[in-house]
Amino acid sequence: MTLSEFVKEKRRLANLTQPELSEKAGVGLRFVRELEQGKETLRLDKVNQVLQLLAMK
């Protein structure tokens, strides 16, 4: 499973939309979309923010 698949699956299991995830994690909506699409160059600190939020759900 790729990181993008993992994030998408965890977001769906938490019943969050992309806009809700971006707001709660403190990152931009564009970032969430790029993360779920598998963009290879993303800021690691923001990736960690998203993963920390999903770990709490």
C-alpha positions as CSV (number, residue, x, y, z in Angstrom):
1,M,0.0,0.0,0.0
2,T,1.3,3.4,-0.9
3,L,1.2,6.5,1.3
4,S,-1.4,8.0,-0.9
5,E,-3.6,4.9,-0.6
6,F,-3.1,4.8,3.1
7,V,-4.1,8.4,3.7
8,K,-7.1,8.1,1.4
9,E,-8.3,5.0,3.2
10,K,-7.8,6.4,6.7
11,R,-9.6,9.6,5.7
12,R,-12.6,7.7,4.4
13,L,-12.7,5.4,7.5
14,A,-12.7,8.6,9.6
15,N,-15.7,9.9,7.5
16,L,-13.8,13.0,6.5
17,T,-13.9,14.9,3.2
18,Q,-10.7,16.3,1.8
19,P,-11.7,19.8,2.9
20,E,-12.4,18.6,6.4
21,L,-9.1,16.8,6.6
22,S,-7.2,19.8,5.4
23,E,-8.9,22.1,7.9
24,K,-8.4,19.7,10.9
25,A,-4.8,18.9,10.0
26,G,-3.9,22.6,9.4
27,V,-2.8,22.1,5.8
28,G,-4.2,23.3,2.5
29,L,-6.8,21.5,0.5
30,R,-4.4,21.4,-2.5
31,F,-1.8,19.6,-0.3
32,V,-4.3,16.9,0.7
33,R,-5.3,16.4,-2.9
34,E,-1.7,16.1,-4.0
35,L,-0.9,13.8,-1.2
36,E,-3.8,11.5,-2.1
37,Q,-2.7,11.6,-5.8
38,G,0.7,10.4,-4.9
39,K,2.8,13.5,-5.7
40,E,6.4,12.7,-5.0
41,T,7.6,16.0,-3.7
42,L,5.7,17.0,-0.6
43,R,6.8,18.8,2.6
44,L,7.4,16.1,5.2
45,D,6.3,18.3,8.1
46,K,2.8,18.6,6.5
47,V,2.7,14.9,5.7
48,N,3.3,14.3,9.4
49,Q,0.6,16.7,10.4
50,V,-1.9,14.7,8.3
51,L,-0.7,11.4,9.6
52,Q,-0.9,12.6,13.2
53,L,-4.5,13.7,12.8
54,L,-5.5,10.4,11.1
55,A,-3.8,8.4,13.9
56,M,-6.1,10.1,16.4
57,K,-9.2,9.1,14.5
